[in-house]
Amino acid sequence: MAKTSVDVSMLDSESVERLASDLATDRDTRDTLSFVPGSANSSDSTKATVTITGDGKLKITGVAAGNTAVTVKVTDGKAQTSISIPVEVTP
């Protein structure tokens, strides 16, 4: 799997959703990419929170102005890779 470069800019109280395929690619096109349950974290949850939704999307929600990084693991069912996403929240 290869990581894709993604930055997120958002307003506080705004939410952004991403699919695993938005953040990584896999040479084996038959594999479906998904997030590893429980692997999503925000380095500063006072700026933005992050969850993996029931339908398998990564949901980032702005809380207050500032910068943070969201990390999450993506898997193709055989291997995993960790992704770090810079997040900027503006008022």
SEKOL-257530 format. One record per atom (N, C-alpha, C, O, CB): residue in three letters; x, y, z. Coordinates in steps of 0.001 Angstrom, whole numbers, padded with zeros to 6 digits, always signed. Glycine has a CB too. Layout:
! residues N
ALAXYZ...
This chain:
! residues 91
MET+000832-001186+000000MET+000000+000000+000000MET+000872+001242+000000MET+001965+001257+000566MET-000944+000002+001204ALA+000369+002277-000642ALA+001073+003556-000674ALA+000175+004630-000067ALA-001042+004617-000249ALA+001486+003934-002129LYS+000791+005548+000650LYS+000059+006654+001261LYS-000185+007742+000216LYS+000621+007942-000693LYS+000837+007228+002480THR-001303+008433+000362THR-001630+009566-000486THR-001525+010821+000366THR-001961+010815+001517THR-003055+009421-001121SER-000964+011884-000164SER-000803+013126+000590SER-002138+013864+000652SER-002720+014205-000377SER+000291+014026-000052VAL-002613+014104+001871VAL-003885+014789+002077VAL-003734+015750+003247VAL-003239+015367+004307VAL-005041+013774+002335ASP-004154+016986+003065ASP-004266+017959+004148ASP-005739+018300+004285ASP-006483+018255+003305ASP-003394+019248+003877VAL-006162+018642+005495VAL-007553+019029+005724VAL-007574+020415+006333VAL-006925+020666+007349VAL-008284+018009+006643SER-008325+021320+005708SER-008610+022641+006271SER-010114+022717+006474SER-010888+022341+005593SER-008090+023810+005336MET-010522+023202+007632MET-011949+023226+007953MET-012260+024337+008942MET-011368+024896+009580MET-012397+021875+008520LEU-013533+024639+009053LEU-014014+025592+010050LEU-014318+024846+011338LEU-014608+023650+011314LEU-015270+026352+009542ASP-014251+025561+012483ASP-014665+024913+013719ASP-016152+024562+013594ASP-016917+025307+012982ASP-014396+025836+014967SER-016545+023466+014155SER-017882+022865+014117SER-018230+022264+012748SER-019344+021771+012569SER-018920+023908+014489GLU-017314+022293+011786GLU-017522+021645+010497GLU-016970+020220+010564GLU-016019+019952+011299GLU-016843+022454+009347SER-017568+019311+009796SER-017067+017937+009708SER-016674+017619+008272SER-017294+018090+007319SER-018127+016931+010213VAL-015638+016814+008142VAL-015148+016352+006843VAL-015033+014837+006928VAL-014543+014306+007925VAL-013763+017020+006461GLU-015484+014133+005881GLU-015373+012684+005852GLU-014465+012251+004710GLU-014471+012853+003636GLU-016758+012038+005713ARG-013687+011207+004949ARG-012784+010648+003942ARG-012927+009121+003940ARG-013158+008501+004978ARG-011297+011071+004222LEU-012787+008539+002756LEU-012737+007088+002611LEU-011293+006627+002718LEU-010372+007415+002505LEU-013361+006638+001264ALA-011090+005363+003044ALA-009734+004818+003107ALA-009042+004970+001755ALA-007838+005219+001700ALA-009761+003332+003534SER-009785+004824+000676SER-009202+004944-000666SER-008812+006380-001010SER-008093+006605-001984SER-010182+004424-001703ASP-009277+007359-000221ASP-008831+008750-000386ASP-007427+008947+000184ASP-006720+009875-000209ASP-009817+009716+000300LEU-007020+008069+001114LEU-005781+008259+001863LEU-004675+007280+001492LEU-003514+007495+001838LEU-006061+008147+003318ALA-005029+006207+000791ALA-004024+005197+000428ALA-004430+004521-000874ALA-005595+004545-001270ALA-003856+004141+001562THR-003453+003922-001524THR-003706+003142-002734THR-003084+001767-002565THR-002180+001582-001749THR-003139+003858-003998ASP-003566+000808-003333ASP-003053-000552-003266ASP-002821-001051-004692ASP-003688-000914-005555ASP-004038-001491-002491ARG-001654-001624-004927ARG-001344-002147-006265ARG-002298-003254-006676ARG-002619-003389-007857ARG+000084-002664-006313ASP-002753-004045-005720ASP-003699-005119-006016ASP-005102-004525-006024ASP-005717-004350-004972ASP-003585-006286-004975THR-005600-004221-007205THR-006883-003517-007325THR-008069-004362-006866THR-009180-003845-006747THR-007100-003087-008758ARG-007854-005638-006610ARG-008945-006484-006109ARG-009166-006303-004616ARG-010216-006674-004093ARG-008658-007947-006407ASP-008181-005732-003925ASP-008296-005510-002481ASP-009130-004276-002187ASP-009022-003259-002872ASP-006910-005369-001844THR-009951-004377-001174THR-010732-003235-000704THR-010014-002635+000492THR-009667-003348+001434THR-012195-003652-000333LEU-009792-001329+000458LEU-009139-000640+001567LEU-010171-000241+002611LEU-011287+000155+002274LEU-008370+000601+001067SER-009795-000346+003871SER-010678+000073+004966SER-009818+000572+006119SER-008607+000354+006153SER-011607-001100+005431PHE-010466+001245+007059PHE-009775+001726+008251PHE-009749+000627+009296PHE-010703-000141+009418PHE-010454+002997+008812VAL-008663+000548+010052VAL-008551-000405+011148VAL-009381+000145+012309VAL-009110+001249+012783VAL-007042-000637+011568PRO-010385-000601+012777PRO-011233-000116+013868PRO-010415+000305+015084PRO-009474-000382+015481PRO-012233-001190+014270GLY-010783+001435+015665GLY-010130+001926+016871GLY-008780+002587+016647GLY-008108+002949+017612GLY-009959+000812+017813SER-008364+002756+015384SER-007021+003289+015126SER-006980+004798+014902SER-005894+005357+014750SER-006438+002607+013932ALA-008126+005471+014877ALA-008151+006912+014593ALA-007897+007722+015858ALA-008527+007499+016892ALA-009498+007315+013973ASN-006950+008680+015758ASN-006607+009538+016893ASN-006299+010945+016418ASN-005807+011145+015307ASN-005410+008965+017667SER-006594+011922+017273SER-006220+013312+017035SER-005146+013675+018046SER-005267+013358+019230SER-007458+014274+017144SER-004083+014347+017575SER-003017+014726+018505SER-003472+015824+019459SER-002856+016017+020507SER-001782+015187+017735ASP-004542+016548+019115ASP-005095+017590+019990ASP-006606+017628+019810ASP-007115+018329+018935ASP-004463+018990+019679SER-007317+016876+020636SER-008776+016782+020508SER-009492+018066+020921SER-010710+018162+020768SER-009291+015630+021342THR-008751+019065+021447THR-009382+020364+021703THR-009477+021170+020406THR-010179+022180+020360THR-008588+021157+022774LYS-008779+020737+019356LYS-008823+021393+018036LYS-009711+020634+017063LYS-010489+021247+016333LYS-007414+021517+017454ALA-009605+019294+017042ALA-010423+018462+016163ALA-010542+017061+016745ALA-009595+016538+017332ALA-009824+018409+014739THR-011707+016463+016577THR-011925+015087+017002THR-012020+014218+015754THR-012248+014720+014654THR-013211+014957+017884VAL-011845+012918+015932VAL-011885+012002+014792VAL-012530+010691+015212VAL-012294+010197+016315VAL-010465+011753+014231THR-013347+010130+014323THR-013972+008833+014541THR-014026+008080+013213THR-013919+008674+012140THR-015399+008993+015150ILE-014192+006780+013307ILE-014490+005967+012136ILE-015982+005661+012228ILE-016440+005051+013193ILE-013602+004638+012075THR-016729+006087+011222THR-018182+005955+011254THR-018612+004513+010996THR-017814+003681+010565THR-018821+006887+010222GLY-019877+004234+011265GLY-020430+002903+011047GLY-020377+002458+009595GLY-020355+001260+009312GLY-021842+002861+011524ASP-020356+003420+008668ASP-020282+003059+007250ASP-018844+003101+006726ASP-018625+003104+005514ASP-021163+003996+006425GLY-017855+003135+007647GLY-016464+002980+007278GLY-015738+004221+006818GLY-014688+004118+006184GLY-016375+002005+006245LYS-016270+005390+007119LYS-015599+006638+006740LYS-014866+007221+007944LYS-015250+007001+009092LYS-016619+007665+006179LEU-013802+007968+007656LEU-013088+008711+008684LEU-013758+010071+008786LEU-013827+010806+007801LEU-011550+008841+008357LYS-014253+010412+009971LYS-014952+011683+010169LYS-014127+012560+011102LYS-013888+012211+012258LYS-016386+011454+010745ILE-013693+013715+010574ILE-012923+014687+011336ILE-013826+015876+011605ILE-014415+016423+010673ILE-011621+015117+010579THR-013948+016290+012864THR-014822+017399+013239THR-013999+018487+013911THR-013310+018233+014898THR-015959+016920+014175GLY-014074+019704+013369GLY-013393+020840+013961GLY-014039+021243+015271GLY-015265+021284+015377GLY-013384+022011+013001VAL-013217+021542+016271VAL-013709+021935+017598VAL-013371+023396+017870VAL-014233+024163+018299VAL-013103+021030+018702ALA-012129+023781+017624ALA-011667+025148+017877ALA-010499+025455+016939ALA-009830+024551+016438ALA-011244+025334+019375ALA-010272+026735+016716ALA-009203+027156+015808ALA-007839+026651+016274ALA-007532+026666+017466ALA-009180+028681+015688GLY-007031+026206+015317GLY-005681+025735+015606GLY-005300+024596+014688GLY-006024+024263+013750GLY-005564+025297+017059ASN-004153+024002+014972ASN-003635+022902+014159ASN-003505+021636+014980ASN-003203+021678+016173ASN-002286+023271+013552THR-003738+020510+014325THR-003567+019199+014937THR-003197+018220+013835THR-003137+018593+012663THR-004861+018742+015696ALA-002956+017002+014197ALA-002723+015932+013227ALA-003610+014759+013591ALA-003745+014402+014761ALA-001221+015507+013192VAL-004204+014172+012588VAL-005025+012981+012768VAL-004230+011793+012232VAL-003676+011857+011134VAL-006418+013120+012041THR-004177+010721+012999THR-003542+009496+012528THR-004580+008382+012472THR-005493+008318+013296THR-002354+009097+013443VAL-004421+007512+011489VAL-005334+006382+011324VAL-004597+005297+010553VAL-003697+005590+009766VAL-006655+006808+010584LYS-004974+004053+010777LYS-004388+002943+010040LYS-005355+002479+008957LYS-006562+002378+009173LYS-004034+001778+010990VAL-004781+002197+007771VAL-005539+001687+006634VAL-005050+000273+006357VAL-003853-000004+006438VAL-005380+002608+005368THR-005992-000633+006024THR-005632-002012+005726THR-006298-002479+004435THR-007365-001999+004052THR-006024-002929+006887ASP-005634-003430+003779ASP-006227-004094+002623ASP-006635-005523+002990ASP-006968-006325+002118ASP-005239-004101+001431GLY-006607-005828+004277GLY-006933-007160+004762GLY-005705-008037+004936GLY-005773-009094+005563GLY-007895-007822+003823LYS-004566-007589+004372LYS-003317-008350+004484LYS-002234-007540+005184LYS-001496-008068+006015LYS-002831-008780+003099ALA-002142-006262+004848ALA-001127-005370+005407ALA-001799-004096+005905ALA-002937-003799+005541ALA-000031-005039+004353GLN-001081-003346+006744GLN-001573-002072+007265GLN-000533-000992+007041GLN+000664-001268+006966GLN-001921-002184+008765THR-001006+000242+006936THR-000106+001386+006914THR-000732+002476+007763THR-001954+002611+007810THR+000163+001882+005455SER+000097+003248+008427SER-000371+004344+009262SER-000302+005645+008457SER+000698+005930+007798SER+000472+004450+010571ILE-001367+006413+008521ILE-001489+007674+007786ILE-001582+008815+008791ILE-002302+008710+009784ILE-002736+007662+006837SER-000859+009902+008539SER-000946+011110+009352SER-001476+012233+008474SER-000955+012480+007386SER+000442+011484+009973ILE-002514+012910+008951ILE-003172+013967+008182ILE-003081+015275+008951ILE-003656+015388+010033ILE-004654+013605+007888PRO-002372+016269+008418PRO-002363+017590+009055PRO-003763+018226+008942PRO-004381+018201+007877PRO-001277+018516+008396VAL-004242+018784+010039VAL-005571+019403+010070VAL-005432+020831+010569VAL-004831+021080+011615VAL-006556+018594+010974GLU-005989+021763+009815GLU-006039+023169+010222GLU-007495+023568+010412GLU-008307+023449+009495GLU-005340+024092+009171VAL-007815+024041+011612VAL-009174+024477+011921VAL-009153+025993+012066VAL-008345+026550+012810VAL-009721+023786+013224THR-010058+026653+011339THR-010159+028104+011410THR-011506+028511+011985THR-012489+027781+011857THR-009957+028731+010025PRO-011551+029693+012625PRO-012818+030123+013238PRO-013861+030499+012199PRO-014976+030880+012553PRO-012579+031304+014164
